[in-house]
Amino acid sequence: MAFRQFHHSPDAVHLASNPAVANQAFRIGRAAYGMQFHFEAGTRVVEGWNRTFEGPINRLDPDWLEHYPQHAARHAEQADAAGLALARAWVATIQTTEAVDGGNWEMAGVIA
């Protein structure tokens, strides 16, 4: 696949990388995140993307769809577990409080 990279600001906290892309995720402050991957996309979602975006995928990497079943057989279970763990950890950072003025809710310091 073709990978695009980004450089985060100096005040960002580097959170993830891999051998292909140095900057996979970062955080600025307590609640602003940037990610270069879809941790929420499990195997079924990726398989749906493979069908839906067959043309663009073939243009980026003509061998991807042919090799995907082998990648999935080798990595899908671990990747799904890691994505779920990341999603749960991210959701756990959400801070909520009781309803405030007029029944509005405050979440992470923002009244909605």
Biopython code that builds the backbone (N, CA, C, O; Angstrom):
import numpy as np
from Bio.PDB.StructureBuilder import StructureBuilder

atoms = [
    (1, "MET", "N", (0.844, -1.178, 0.000)),
    (1, "MET", "CA", (0.000, 0.000, 0.000)),
    (1, "MET", "C", (0.890, 1.242, 0.000)),
    (1, "MET", "O", (2.024, 1.199, 0.477)),
    (2, "ALA", "N", (0.382, 2.325, -0.525)),
    (2, "ALA", "CA", (1.087, 3.595, -0.484)),
    (2, "ALA", "C", (0.767, 4.279, 0.835)),
    (2, "ALA", "O", (-0.402, 4.408, 1.198)),
    (3, "PHE", "N", (1.779, 4.714, 1.548)),
    (3, "PHE", "CA", (1.576, 5.352, 2.838)),
    (3, "PHE", "C", (1.954, 6.808, 2.758)),
    (3, "PHE", "O", (2.967, 7.164, 2.157)),
    (4, "ARG", "N", (1.150, 7.641, 3.354)),
    (4, "ARG", "CA", (1.456, 9.061, 3.468)),
    (4, "ARG", "C", (1.831, 9.322, 4.911)),
    (4, "ARG", "O", (1.229, 8.762, 5.827)),
    (5, "GLN", "N", (2.816, 10.163, 5.112)),
    (5, "GLN", "CA", (3.257, 10.452, 6.464)),
    (5, "GLN", "C", (2.944, 11.889, 6.812)),
    (5, "GLN", "O", (2.734, 12.725, 5.933)),
    (6, "PHE", "N", (2.916, 12.167, 8.100)),
    (6, "PHE", "CA", (2.709, 13.517, 8.594)),
    (6, "PHE", "C", (3.722, 13.775, 9.693)),
    (6, "PHE", "O", (4.315, 12.847, 10.243)),
    (7, "HIS", "N", (3.907, 15.026, 9.998)),
    (7, "HIS", "CA", (4.766, 15.433, 11.104)),
    (7, "HIS", "C", (3.889, 16.200, 12.076)),
    (7, "HIS", "O", (3.217, 17.157, 11.691)),
    (8, "HIS", "N", (3.893, 15.786, 13.327)),
    (8, "HIS", "CA", (3.056, 16.470, 14.301)),
    (8, "HIS", "C", (3.802, 17.646, 14.911)),
    (8, "HIS", "O", (5.021, 17.761, 14.780)),
    (9, "SER", "N", (3.059, 18.513, 15.573)),
    (9, "SER", "CA", (3.643, 19.703, 16.174)),
    (9, "SER", "C", (4.549, 19.313, 17.347)),
    (9, "SER", "O", (4.398, 18.229, 17.911)),
    (10, "PRO", "N", (5.481, 20.185, 17.714)),
    (10, "PRO", "CA", (6.426, 19.869, 18.792)),
    (10, "PRO", "C", (5.751, 19.627, 20.152)),
    (10, "PRO", "O", (6.311, 18.932, 20.999)),
    (11, "ASP", "N", (4.566, 20.189, 20.365)),
    (11, "ASP", "CA", (3.905, 19.992, 21.658)),
    (11, "ASP", "C", (3.039, 18.729, 21.689)),
    (11, "ASP", "O", (2.363, 18.470, 22.685)),
    (12, "ALA", "N", (3.054, 17.952, 20.622)),
    (12, "ALA", "CA", (2.281, 16.710, 20.572)),
    (12, "ALA", "C", (3.041, 15.577, 21.251)),
    (12, "ALA", "O", (4.271, 15.555, 21.274)),
    (13, "VAL", "N", (2.282, 14.644, 21.800)),
    (13, "VAL", "CA", (2.851, 13.437, 22.389)),
    (13, "VAL", "C", (2.721, 12.312, 21.357)),
    (13, "VAL", "O", (1.615, 11.973, 20.935)),
    (14, "HIS", "N", (3.836, 11.752, 20.965)),
    (14, "HIS", "CA", (3.850, 10.653, 19.988)),
    (14, "HIS", "C", (3.279, 9.407, 20.648)),
    (14, "HIS", "O", (3.709, 9.042, 21.742)),
    (15, "LEU", "N", (2.314, 8.741, 20.002)),
    (15, "LEU", "CA", (1.644, 7.592, 20.594)),
    (15, "LEU", "C", (1.871, 6.276, 19.870)),
    (15, "LEU", "O", (1.836, 5.222, 20.505)),
    (16, "ALA", "N", (2.104, 6.299, 18.566)),
    (16, "ALA", "CA", (2.211, 5.029, 17.845)),
    (16, "ALA", "C", (3.025, 5.199, 16.575)),
    (16, "ALA", "O", (3.048, 6.264, 15.959)),
    (17, "SER", "N", (3.705, 4.096, 16.198)),
    (17, "SER", "CA", (4.454, 4.040, 14.945)),
    (17, "SER", "C", (4.494, 2.584, 14.487)),
    (17, "SER", "O", (4.096, 1.678, 15.220)),
    (18, "ASN", "N", (4.970, 2.378, 13.285)),
    (18, "ASN", "CA", (5.232, 1.023, 12.795)),
    (18, "ASN", "C", (6.411, 1.107, 11.830)),
    (18, "ASN", "O", (6.850, 2.210, 11.505)),
    (19, "PRO", "N", (6.933, -0.015, 11.368)),
    (19, "PRO", "CA", (8.111, 0.035, 10.490)),
    (19, "PRO", "C", (7.893, 0.835, 9.200)),
    (19, "PRO", "O", (8.850, 1.374, 8.644)),
    (20, "ALA", "N", (6.660, 0.918, 8.722)),
    (20, "ALA", "CA", (6.399, 1.625, 7.465)),
    (20, "ALA", "C", (6.180, 3.114, 7.664)),
    (20, "ALA", "O", (6.543, 3.910, 6.798)),
    (21, "VAL", "N", (5.596, 3.506, 8.787)),
    (21, "VAL", "CA", (5.219, 4.900, 9.013)),
    (21, "VAL", "C", (5.590, 5.294, 10.446)),
    (21, "VAL", "O", (5.090, 4.715, 11.410)),
    (22, "ALA", "N", (6.467, 6.279, 10.568)),
    (22, "ALA", "CA", (6.967, 6.674, 11.891)),
    (22, "ALA", "C", (5.879, 7.287, 12.774)),
    (22, "ALA", "O", (5.834, 7.011, 13.973)),
    (23, "ASN", "N", (5.019, 8.100, 12.209)),
    (23, "ASN", "CA", (3.993, 8.788, 12.991)),
    (23, "ASN", "C", (2.619, 8.207, 12.683)),
    (23, "ASN", "O", (1.981, 8.590, 11.702)),
    (24, "GLN", "N", (2.175, 7.294, 13.513)),
    (24, "GLN", "CA", (0.860, 6.685, 13.325)),
    (24, "GLN", "C", (-0.208, 7.364, 14.170)),
    (24, "GLN", "O", (-1.376, 7.384, 13.780)),
    (25, "ALA", "N", (0.165, 7.923, 15.321)),
    (25, "ALA", "CA", (-0.822, 8.563, 16.193)),
    (25, "ALA", "C", (-0.120, 9.533, 17.133)),
    (25, "ALA", "O", (1.036, 9.339, 17.510)),
    (26, "PHE", "N", (-0.859, 10.597, 17.506)),
    (26, "PHE", "CA", (-0.340, 11.569, 18.464)),
    (26, "PHE", "C", (-1.493, 12.185, 19.239)),
    (26, "PHE", "O", (-2.656, 12.069, 18.851)),
    (27, "ARG", "N", (-1.153, 12.838, 20.335)),
    (27, "ARG", "CA", (-2.137, 13.547, 21.149)),
    (27, "ARG", "C", (-1.588, 14.931, 21.460)),
    (27, "ARG", "O", (-0.396, 15.094, 21.724)),
    (28, "ILE", "N", (-2.477, 15.934, 21.425)),
    (28, "ILE", "CA", (-2.139, 17.282, 21.868)),
    (28, "ILE", "C", (-3.087, 17.613, 23.009)),
    (28, "ILE", "O", (-4.306, 17.579, 22.843)),
    (29, "GLY", "N", (-2.530, 17.930, 24.152)),
    (29, "GLY", "CA", (-3.370, 18.194, 25.318)),
    (29, "GLY", "C", (-4.019, 16.908, 25.802)),
    (29, "GLY", "O", (-3.492, 15.817, 25.588)),
    (30, "ARG", "N", (-5.175, 17.045, 26.462)),
    (30, "ARG", "CA", (-5.843, 15.889, 27.025)),
    (30, "ARG", "C", (-6.779, 15.194, 26.052)),
    (30, "ARG", "O", (-7.023, 13.995, 26.181)),
    (31, "ALA", "N", (-7.309, 15.929, 25.076)),
    (31, "ALA", "CA", (-8.411, 15.350, 24.312)),
    (31, "ALA", "C", (-8.324, 15.478, 22.799)),
    (31, "ALA", "O", (-9.277, 15.112, 22.112)),
    (32, "ALA", "N", (-7.230, 15.977, 22.253)),
    (32, "ALA", "CA", (-7.111, 16.087, 20.795)),
    (32, "ALA", "C", (-6.166, 15.007, 20.282)),
    (32, "ALA", "O", (-4.993, 14.967, 20.652)),
    (33, "TYR", "N", (-6.691, 14.128, 19.425)),
    (33, "TYR", "CA", (-5.917, 13.004, 18.901)),
    (33, "TYR", "C", (-5.848, 13.074, 17.382)),
    (33, "TYR", "O", (-6.787, 13.529, 16.729)),
    (34, "GLY", "N", (-4.739, 12.622, 16.830)),
    (34, "GLY", "CA", (-4.584, 12.459, 15.394)),
    (34, "GLY", "C", (-4.117, 11.045, 15.123)),
    (34, "GLY", "O", (-3.203, 10.555, 15.786)),
    (35, "MET", "N", (-4.735, 10.382, 14.155)),
    (35, "MET", "CA", (-4.374, 8.994, 13.859)),
    (35, "MET", "C", (-4.247, 8.771, 12.364)),
    (35, "MET", "O", (-4.973, 9.372, 11.571)),
    (36, "GLN", "N", (-3.329, 7.912, 11.988)),
    (36, "GLN", "CA", (-3.060, 7.564, 10.601)),
    (36, "GLN", "C", (-3.568, 6.146, 10.320)),
    (36, "GLN", "O", (-3.101, 5.497, 9.384)),
    (37, "PHE", "N", (-4.505, 5.671, 11.110)),
    (37, "PHE", "CA", (-5.026, 4.320, 10.946)),
    (37, "PHE", "C", (-6.430, 4.271, 11.536)),
    (37, "PHE", "O", (-6.846, 5.187, 12.245)),
    (38, "HIS", "N", (-7.144, 3.214, 11.244)),
    (38, "HIS", "CA", (-8.519, 3.045, 11.727)),
    (38, "HIS", "C", (-8.559, 1.920, 12.749)),
    (38, "HIS", "O", (-8.807, 0.766, 12.399)),
    (39, "PHE", "N", (-8.313, 2.254, 14.017)),
    (39, "PHE", "CA", (-8.326, 1.211, 15.042)),
    (39, "PHE", "C", (-9.718, 0.619, 15.248)),
    (39, "PHE", "O", (-9.859, -0.481, 15.783)),
    (40, "GLU", "N", (-10.732, 1.344, 14.828)),
    (40, "GLU", "CA", (-12.111, 0.874, 15.008)),
    (40, "GLU", "C", (-12.545, -0.102, 13.918)),
    (40, "GLU", "O", (-13.622, -0.691, 14.010)),
    (41, "ALA", "N", (-11.723, -0.278, 12.894)),
    (41, "ALA", "CA", (-12.104, -1.116, 11.754)),
    (41, "ALA", "C", (-11.663, -2.562, 11.983)),
    (41, "ALA", "O", (-10.483, -2.889, 11.858)),
    (42, "GLY", "N", (-12.608, -3.404, 12.313)),
    (42, "GLY", "CA", (-12.324, -4.820, 12.479)),
    (42, "GLY", "C", (-12.275, -5.522, 11.131)),
    (42, "GLY", "O", (-12.441, -4.898, 10.083)),
    (43, "THR", "N", (-12.049, -6.808, 11.174)),
    (43, "THR", "CA", (-11.904, -7.607, 9.960)),
    (43, "THR", "C", (-13.108, -7.473, 9.035)),
    (43, "THR", "O", (-12.934, -7.323, 7.826)),
    (44, "ARG", "N", (-14.324, -7.523, 9.575)),
    (44, "ARG", "CA", (-15.518, -7.418, 8.713)),
    (44, "ARG", "C", (-15.584, -6.067, 8.022)),
    (44, "ARG", "O", (-15.980, -5.987, 6.859)),
    (45, "VAL", "N", (-15.202, -5.004, 8.719)),
    (45, "VAL", "CA", (-15.210, -3.672, 8.105)),
    (45, "VAL", "C", (-14.186, -3.615, 6.976)),
    (45, "VAL", "O", (-14.484, -3.111, 5.893)),
    (46, "VAL", "N", (-12.998, -4.121, 7.221)),
    (46, "VAL", "CA", (-11.949, -4.107, 6.190)),
    (46, "VAL", "C", (-12.383, -4.932, 4.977)),
    (46, "VAL", "O", (-12.140, -4.537, 3.837)),
    (47, "GLU", "N", (-13.018, -6.066, 5.221)),
    (47, "GLU", "CA", (-13.501, -6.874, 4.095)),
    (47, "GLU", "C", (-14.564, -6.126, 3.297)),
    (47, "GLU", "O", (-14.618, -6.248, 2.073)),
    (48, "GLY", "N", (-15.408, -5.354, 3.977)),
    (48, "GLY", "CA", (-16.376, -4.515, 3.281)),
    (48, "GLY", "C", (-15.691, -3.432, 2.465)),
    (48, "GLY", "O", (-16.087, -3.167, 1.329)),
    (49, "TRP", "N", (-14.668, -2.804, 3.030)),
    (49, "TRP", "CA", (-13.896, -1.801, 2.277)),
    (49, "TRP", "C", (-13.254, -2.434, 1.058)),
    (49, "TRP", "O", (-13.218, -1.823, -0.010)),
    (50, "ASN", "N", (-12.743, -3.658, 1.201)),
    (50, "ASN", "CA", (-12.122, -4.333, 0.055)),
    (50, "ASN", "C", (-13.113, -4.485, -1.096)),
    (50, "ASN", "O", (-12.744, -4.331, -2.260)),
    (51, "ARG", "N", (-14.372, -4.785, -0.773)),
    (51, "ARG", "CA", (-15.390, -4.913, -1.830)),
    (51, "ARG", "C", (-15.800, -3.541, -2.361)),
    (51, "ARG", "O", (-15.880, -3.336, -3.573)),
    (52, "THR", "N", (-16.054, -2.617, -1.463)),
    (52, "THR", "CA", (-16.559, -1.298, -1.854)),
    (52, "THR", "C", (-15.532, -0.481, -2.638)),
    (52, "THR", "O", (-15.886, 0.227, -3.580)),
    (53, "PHE", "N", (-14.277, -0.580, -2.251)),
    (53, "PHE", "CA", (-13.228, 0.267, -2.834)),
    (53, "PHE", "C", (-12.227, -0.542, -3.666)),
    (53, "PHE", "O", (-11.038, -0.225, -3.704)),
    (54, "GLU", "N", (-12.716, -1.570, -4.317)),
    (54, "GLU", "CA", (-11.840, -2.454, -5.094)),
    (54, "GLU", "C", (-11.006, -1.675, -6.115)),
    (54, "GLU", "O", (-9.801, -1.904, -6.227)),
    (55, "GLY", "N", (-11.622, -0.770, -6.851)),
    (55, "GLY", "CA", (-10.888, 0.002, -7.869)),
    (55, "GLY", "C", (-9.770, 0.834, -7.272)),
    (55, "GLY", "O", (-8.621, 0.697, -7.693)),
    (56, "PRO", "N", (-10.067, 1.701, -6.297)),
    (56, "PRO", "CA", (-8.983, 2.498, -5.699)),
    (56, "PRO", "C", (-7.902, 1.633, -5.047)),
    (56, "PRO", "O", (-6.719, 1.963, -5.128)),
    (57, "ILE", "N", (-8.296, 0.532, -4.403)),
    (57, "ILE", "CA", (-7.302, -0.350, -3.785)),
    (57, "ILE", "C", (-6.374, -0.910, -4.849)),
    (57, "ILE", "O", (-5.157, -0.927, -4.662)),
    (58, "ASN", "N", (-6.928, -1.368, -5.960)),
    (58, "ASN", "CA", (-6.099, -1.924, -7.035)),
    (58, "ASN", "C", (-5.152, -0.893, -7.628)),
    (58, "ASN", "O", (-4.045, -1.232, -8.046)),
    (59, "ARG", "N", (-5.583, 0.371, -7.668)),
    (59, "ARG", "CA", (-4.691, 1.418, -8.174)),
    (59, "ARG", "C", (-3.538, 1.676, -7.203)),
    (59, "ARG", "O", (-2.409, 1.914, -7.632)),
    (60, "LEU", "N", (-3.819, 1.628, -5.881)),
    (60, "LEU", "CA", (-2.770, 1.863, -4.891)),
    (60, "LEU", "C", (-1.830, 0.677, -4.747)),
    (60, "LEU", "O", (-0.615, 0.844, -4.639)),
    (61, "ASP", "N", (-2.404, -0.527, -4.747)),
    (61, "ASP", "CA", (-1.601, -1.736, -4.549)),
    (61, "ASP", "C", (-2.278, -2.895, -5.266)),
    (61, "ASP", "O", (-3.165, -3.535, -4.701)),
    (62, "PRO", "N", (-1.871, -3.176, -6.508)),
    (62, "PRO", "CA", (-2.542, -4.208, -7.306)),
    (62, "PRO", "C", (-2.539, -5.607, -6.676)),
    (62, "PRO", "O", (-3.358, -6.444, -7.057)),
    (63, "ASP", "N", (-1.651, -5.876, -5.735)),
    (63, "ASP", "CA", (-1.566, -7.197, -5.116)),
    (63, "ASP", "C", (-2.344, -7.318, -3.804)),
    (63, "ASP", "O", (-2.495, -8.421, -3.277)),
    (64, "TRP", "N", (-2.841, -6.195, -3.273)),
    (64, "TRP", "CA", (-3.471, -6.209, -1.943)),
    (64, "TRP", "C", (-4.635, -7.191, -1.849)),
    (64, "TRP", "O", (-4.659, -8.032, -0.951)),
    (65, "LEU", "N", (-5.582, -7.098, -2.745)),
    (65, "LEU", "CA", (-6.777, -7.949, -2.647)),
    (65, "LEU", "C", (-6.433, -9.424, -2.804)),
    (65, "LEU", "O", (-7.042, -10.278, -2.160)),
    (66, "GLU", "N", (-5.468, -9.721, -3.650)),
    (66, "GLU", "CA", (-5.049, -11.110, -3.828)),
    (66, "GLU", "C", (-4.404, -11.669, -2.547)),
    (66, "GLU", "O", (-4.604, -12.831, -2.193)),
    (67, "HIS", "N", (-3.628, -10.816, -1.865)),
    (67, "HIS", "CA", (-2.901, -11.269, -0.674)),
    (67, "HIS", "C", (-3.676, -11.067, 0.627)),
    (67, "HIS", "O", (-3.265, -11.570, 1.673)),
    (68, "TYR", "N", (-4.782, -10.342, 0.576)),
    (68, "TYR", "CA", (-5.529, -10.051, 1.801)),
    (68, "TYR", "C", (-5.928, -11.308, 2.586)),
    (68, "TYR", "O", (-5.768, -11.316, 3.807)),
    (69, "PRO", "N", (-6.437, -12.365, 1.950)),
    (69, "PRO", "CA", (-6.826, -13.544, 2.751)),
    (69, "PRO", "C", (-5.671, -14.106, 3.580)),
    (69, "PRO", "O", (-5.889, -14.550, 4.707)),
    (70, "GLN", "N", (-4.458, -14.094, 3.051)),
    (70, "GLN", "CA", (-3.311, -14.573, 3.822)),
    (70, "GLN", "C", (-2.989, -13.624, 4.973)),
    (70, "GLN", "O", (-2.686, -14.072, 6.078)),
    (71, "HIS", "N", (-3.055, -12.303, 4.718)),
    (71, "HIS", "CA", (-2.830, -11.320, 5.787)),
    (71, "HIS", "C", (-3.871, -11.503, 6.890)),
    (71, "HIS", "O", (-3.539, -11.515, 8.075)),
    (72, "ALA", "N", (-5.119, -11.642, 6.489)),
    (72, "ALA", "CA", (-6.191, -11.787, 7.467)),
    (72, "ALA", "C", (-6.022, -13.065, 8.280)),
    (72, "ALA", "O", (-6.201, -13.049, 9.498)),
    (73, "ALA", "N", (-5.681, -14.166, 7.626)),
    (73, "ALA", "CA", (-5.503, -15.434, 8.344)),
    (73, "ALA", "C", (-4.394, -15.321, 9.384)),
    (73, "ALA", "O", (-4.472, -15.913, 10.460)),
    (74, "ARG", "N", (-3.370, -14.561, 9.050)),
    (74, "ARG", "CA", (-2.224, -14.432, 9.954)),
    (74, "ARG", "C", (-2.432, -13.392, 11.048)),
    (74, "ARG", "O", (-1.976, -13.585, 12.175)),
    (75, "HIS", "N", (-3.129, -12.266, 10.727)),
    (75, "HIS", "CA", (-3.130, -11.124, 11.639)),
    (75, "HIS", "C", (-4.499, -10.676, 12.140)),
    (75, "HIS", "O", (-4.563, -9.890, 13.086)),
    (76, "ALA", "N", (-5.586, -11.138, 11.551)),
    (76, "ALA", "CA", (-6.906, -10.574, 11.855)),
    (76, "ALA", "C", (-7.283, -10.686, 13.326)),
    (76, "ALA", "O", (-7.741, -9.710, 13.919)),
    (77, "GLU", "N", (-7.102, -11.834, 13.910)),
    (77, "GLU", "CA", (-7.532, -12.015, 15.307)),
    (77, "GLU", "C", (-6.786, -11.060, 16.241)),
    (77, "GLU", "O", (-7.399, -10.418, 17.094)),
    (78, "GLN", "N", (-5.489, -10.969, 16.081)),
    (78, "GLN", "CA", (-4.691, -10.074, 16.919)),
    (78, "GLN", "C", (-5.017, -8.612, 16.621)),
    (78, "GLN", "O", (-5.100, -7.801, 17.543)),
    (79, "ALA", "N", (-5.202, -8.266, 15.353)),
    (79, "ALA", "CA", (-5.528, -6.893, 14.984)),
    (79, "ALA", "C", (-6.893, -6.481, 15.532)),
    (79, "ALA", "O", (-7.053, -5.362, 16.019)),
    (80, "ASP", "N", (-7.878, -7.381, 15.456)),
    (80, "ASP", "CA", (-9.203, -7.078, 16.006)),
    (80, "ASP", "C", (-9.124, -6.858, 17.513)),
    (80, "ASP", "O", (-9.752, -5.938, 18.038)),
    (81, "ALA", "N", (-8.356, -7.695, 18.213)),
    (81, "ALA", "CA", (-8.215, -7.552, 19.666)),
    (81, "ALA", "C", (-7.511, -6.246, 20.019)),
    (81, "ALA", "O", (-7.909, -5.563, 20.964)),
    (82, "ALA", "N", (-6.465, -5.891, 19.265)),
    (82, "ALA", "CA", (-5.748, -4.644, 19.529)),
    (82, "ALA", "C", (-6.640, -3.435, 19.265)),
    (82, "ALA", "O", (-6.624, -2.474, 20.035)),
    (83, "GLY", "N", (-7.421, -3.474, 18.177)),
    (83, "GLY", "CA", (-8.332, -2.369, 17.876)),
    (83, "GLY", "C", (-9.382, -2.193, 18.956)),
    (83, "GLY", "O", (-9.688, -1.066, 19.345)),
    (84, "LEU", "N", (-9.936, -3.287, 19.444)),
    (84, "LEU", "CA", (-10.929, -3.219, 20.515)),
    (84, "LEU", "C", (-10.310, -2.668, 21.790)),
    (84, "LEU", "O", (-10.929, -1.856, 22.478)),
    (85, "ALA", "N", (-9.095, -3.100, 22.114)),
    (85, "ALA", "CA", (-8.418, -2.586, 23.308)),
    (85, "ALA", "C", (-8.163, -1.085, 23.189)),
    (85, "ALA", "O", (-8.356, -0.344, 24.153)),
    (86, "LEU", "N", (-7.727, -0.633, 22.005)),
    (86, "LEU", "CA", (-7.516, 0.805, 21.793)),
    (86, "LEU", "C", (-8.825, 1.579, 21.923)),
    (86, "LEU", "O", (-8.863, 2.631, 22.561)),
    (87, "ALA", "N", (-9.879, 1.072, 21.329)),
    (87, "ALA", "CA", (-11.173, 1.755, 21.409)),
    (87, "ALA", "C", (-11.644, 1.850, 22.853)),
    (87, "ALA", "O", (-12.108, 2.905, 23.284)),
    (88, "ARG", "N", (-11.533, 0.774, 23.595)),
    (88, "ARG", "CA", (-11.959, 0.793, 25.002)),
    (88, "ARG", "C", (-11.108, 1.757, 25.824)),
    (88, "ARG", "O", (-11.635, 2.483, 26.666)),
    (89, "ALA", "N", (-9.807, 1.769, 25.588)),
    (89, "ALA", "CA", (-8.932, 2.688, 26.324)),
    (89, "ALA", "C", (-9.262, 4.138, 25.989)),
    (89, "ALA", "O", (-9.244, 4.999, 26.869)),
    (90, "TRP", "N", (-9.563, 4.410, 24.725)),
    (90, "TRP", "CA", (-9.890, 5.778, 24.318)),
    (90, "TRP", "C", (-11.202, 6.216, 24.950)),
    (90, "TRP", "O", (-11.298, 7.327, 25.471)),
    (91, "VAL", "N", (-12.209, 5.359, 24.910)),
    (91, "VAL", "CA", (-13.506, 5.690, 25.507)),
    (91, "VAL", "C", (-13.352, 5.908, 27.008)),
    (91, "VAL", "O", (-14.042, 6.749, 27.584)),
    (92, "ALA", "N", (-12.464, 5.168, 27.640)),
    (92, "ALA", "CA", (-12.261, 5.305, 29.080)),
    (92, "ALA", "C", (-11.703, 6.674, 29.460)),
    (92, "ALA", "O", (-11.791, 7.075, 30.620)),
    (93, "THR", "N", (-11.126, 7.400, 28.487)),
    (93, "THR", "CA", (-10.591, 8.730, 28.801)),
    (93, "THR", "C", (-11.679, 9.793, 28.848)),
    (93, "THR", "O", (-11.431, 10.906, 29.311)),
    (94, "ILE", "N", (-12.875, 9.471, 28.379)),
    (94, "ILE", "CA", (-13.964, 10.444, 28.364)),
    (94, "ILE", "C", (-14.444, 10.677, 29.788)),
    (94, "ILE", "O", (-14.783, 9.736, 30.507)),
    (95, "GLN", "N", (-14.466, 11.931, 30.179)),
    (95, "GLN", "CA", (-14.914, 12.289, 31.514)),
    (95, "GLN", "C", (-16.292, 12.916, 31.418)),
    (95, "GLN", "O", (-16.496, 13.867, 30.664)),
    (96, "THR", "N", (-17.227, 12.393, 32.169)),
    (96, "THR", "CA", (-18.565, 12.976, 32.184)),
    (96, "THR", "C", (-18.892, 13.409, 33.602)),
    (96, "THR", "O", (-18.355, 12.879, 34.575)),
    (97, "THR", "N", (-19.782, 14.378, 33.695)),
    (97, "THR", "CA", (-20.281, 14.822, 34.991)),
    (97, "THR", "C", (-21.790, 14.863, 34.915)),
    (97, "THR", "O", (-22.377, 14.603, 33.865)),
    (98, "GLU", "N", (-22.403, 15.184, 36.009)),
    (98, "GLU", "CA", (-23.861, 15.263, 36.062)),
    (98, "GLU", "C", (-24.360, 16.412, 35.187)),
    (98, "GLU", "O", (-23.600, 17.299, 34.798)),
    (99, "ALA", "N", (-25.662, 16.371, 34.888)),
    (99, "ALA", "CA", (-26.287, 17.449, 34.121)),
    (99, "ALA", "C", (-26.096, 18.763, 34.863)),
    (99, "ALA", "O", (-26.173, 18.813, 36.091)),
    (100, "VAL", "N", (-25.846, 19.830, 34.103)),
    (100, "VAL", "CA", (-25.681, 21.165, 34.681)),
    (100, "VAL", "C", (-26.813, 22.043, 34.185)),
    (100, "VAL", "O", (-27.746, 21.548, 33.553)),
    (101, "ASP", "N", (-26.750, 23.307, 34.453)),
    (101, "ASP", "CA", (-27.791, 24.289, 34.124)),
    (101, "ASP", "C", (-28.719, 23.875, 32.988)),
    (101, "ASP", "O", (-28.269, 23.629, 31.869)),
    (102, "GLY", "N", (-29.993, 23.800, 33.276)),
    (102, "GLY", "CA", (-31.010, 23.556, 32.267)),
    (102, "GLY", "C", (-30.973, 22.151, 31.683)),
    (102, "GLY", "O", (-31.518, 21.931, 30.601)),
    (103, "GLY", "N", (-30.356, 21.205, 32.356)),
    (103, "GLY", "CA", (-30.332, 19.837, 31.865)),
    (103, "GLY", "C", (-29.250, 19.562, 30.847)),
    (103, "GLY", "O", (-29.187, 18.456, 30.310)),
    (104, "ASN", "N", (-28.384, 20.542, 30.557)),
    (104, "ASN", "CA", (-27.265, 20.290, 29.640)),
    (104, "ASN", "C", (-26.243, 19.375, 30.316)),
    (104, "ASN", "O", (-26.148, 19.343, 31.543)),
    (105, "TRP", "N", (-25.508, 18.658, 29.539)),
    (105, "TRP", "CA", (-24.476, 17.773, 30.068)),
    (105, "TRP", "C", (-23.118, 18.369, 29.841)),
    (105, "TRP", "O", (-22.869, 19.006, 28.817)),
    (106, "GLU", "N", (-22.226, 18.162, 30.806)),
    (106, "GLU", "CA", (-20.848, 18.592, 30.667)),
    (106, "GLU", "C", (-20.002, 17.359, 30.425)),
    (106, "GLU", "O", (-20.054, 16.402, 31.198)),
    (107, "MET", "N", (-19.231, 17.378, 29.369)),
    (107, "MET", "CA", (-18.344, 16.262, 29.045)),
    (107, "MET", "C", (-16.963, 16.823, 28.764)),
    (107, "MET", "O", (-16.786, 17.648, 27.867)),
    (108, "ALA", "N", (-15.983, 16.369, 29.539)),
    (108, "ALA", "CA", (-14.594, 16.802, 29.377)),
    (108, "ALA", "C", (-14.491, 18.316, 29.402)),
    (108, "ALA", "O", (-13.719, 18.901, 28.643)),
    (109, "GLY", "N", (-15.259, 18.947, 30.262)),
    (109, "GLY", "CA", (-15.195, 20.391, 30.421)),
    (109, "GLY", "C", (-15.984, 21.191, 29.426)),
    (109, "GLY", "O", (-15.939, 22.420, 29.472)),
    (110, "VAL", "N", (-16.711, 20.552, 28.521)),
    (110, "VAL", "CA", (-17.505, 21.245, 27.506)),
    (110, "VAL", "C", (-18.974, 20.984, 27.809)),
    (110, "VAL", "O", (-19.377, 19.835, 27.989)),
    (111, "ILE", "N", (-19.771, 22.040, 27.865)),
    (111, "ILE", "CA", (-21.207, 21.894, 28.130)),
    (111, "ILE", "C", (-21.918, 21.697, 26.809)),
    (111, "ILE", "O", (-21.770, 22.497, 25.885)),
    (112, "ALA", "N", (-22.696, 20.620, 26.725)),
    (112, "ALA", "CA", (-23.418, 20.314, 25.488)),
    (112, "ALA", "C", (-24.922, 20.339, 25.724)),
    (112, "ALA", "O", (-25.696, 20.105, 24.797)),
]
sb = StructureBuilder()
sb.init_structure("model")
sb.init_model(0)
sb.init_chain("A")
sb.init_seg("    ")
for serial, (resi, resn, name, xyz) in enumerate(atoms, 1):
    if name == "N":
        sb.init_residue(resn, " ", resi, " ")
    sb.init_atom(name, np.array(xyz, "f"), 0.0, 1.0, " ", f" {name:<3s}", serial, name[0])
structure = sb.get_structure()
